[in-house]
Amino acid sequence: MPHTPTHTRMRSTALPWQWAALALALLVTMVMATTWGSVDIAPRTVAQMVWHQWLQVWGMDAADPSPWSAQHFQIVWMIRLPRVLMAALAGAALALVGVVMQAMVRNPIADPYLLGVSSGASVGAVSVLAFGAGAWAGLWAINLAAFAGALVATLVVYRIGWTGQRLHMTRLVLGGVAVGYVLAGVTSLITLLSAQRDLASAVLSWTLGSLAGTQWNELPIPCAVLLASLVWLTGHARALNALMTGDETAGTLGVETHRLRRMLFVVLSLLTGTVVAVSGCIGFVGLVIPHGVRLCVGHDHHRLLVLAPMAGAVFLVQVDLVARTAFAPTELPVGVITALIGGPVFVWMLVRDASRGYTHAAR
């Protein structure tokens, strides 16, 4: 793709400025998502409420009386704010998974949803909900089960794609689609076999991706996993750059490709399983966001690993706002909106790659 002057300017912009621009966009988006809805609440009131609660957390006295009603407190503090924060965490995590997965398998259309990893996490989480599997783990049961399911799905798909001492992209994608379908069937079977009548509707909503009903106590685990993964992956940005050049070239640069991929399997499965456990299957975020960021700032993972999570957070908070307000009082699952956006983008990528192939062939 020819680089336009706009692309060149964006790629030459200092990383701190790009990060600051996205951070500002995220802040504005989160304010919109917190204040807009069936009941509009002034941003000043929300800011005062957050400051009041923050002081209470640290054991300091806040100025009274509070200038907001109990209804506004319930809407903002108990419903909207934890949901907005979870949307930001899930969007950041999915975008990060997409960036690393595309580097790991050297395939631009790799995505945890497309490759069946999210479906594997779903099987694990639904097993806990339906049969109480892993109940000994308490609050961690769904997260651990989703992690295990995602890890198994990743290994199976990768094994399908790996033949003849090399990774075949077509086999990888087709294997991922097949595994995803099989695991979706397993999820449905578990739901039908369960004696819980309410489970079917809950699982249907969950598999379409939903952030409704997020509670404050659900935020620490995905936040901790995302931060730890981000720090570890950022430290391996150079190795990911080398991996994109091919295993042989990466080997000459001192990268142990097999060992690196094994560690990436674990990290990506942990991230995917954690996100799926709290938000369900939200597709295409890991496909759309990495490509959009890559078009703007290039292929260097020192930038991608910093900027893509921020862009993913902005994107999913906006999508959740649309899902909540566009057809009010009916609320759409977040995964429906991301599919309506991601599907056309996926087709555009295929058409673009085909056009490139035609151009190169013509030359």
Salt bridges, closest charged atoms under 4 A:
ASP64 OD1 - HIS52 NE2 3.75
ASP247 OD2 - ARG261 NH1 3.02
ASP300 OD1 - HIS302 ND1 2.92
ASP320 OD1 - ARG83 NH2 2.83
GLU331 OE2 - ARG83 NH2 2.63
ASP353 OD1 - ARG352 NH2 3.75
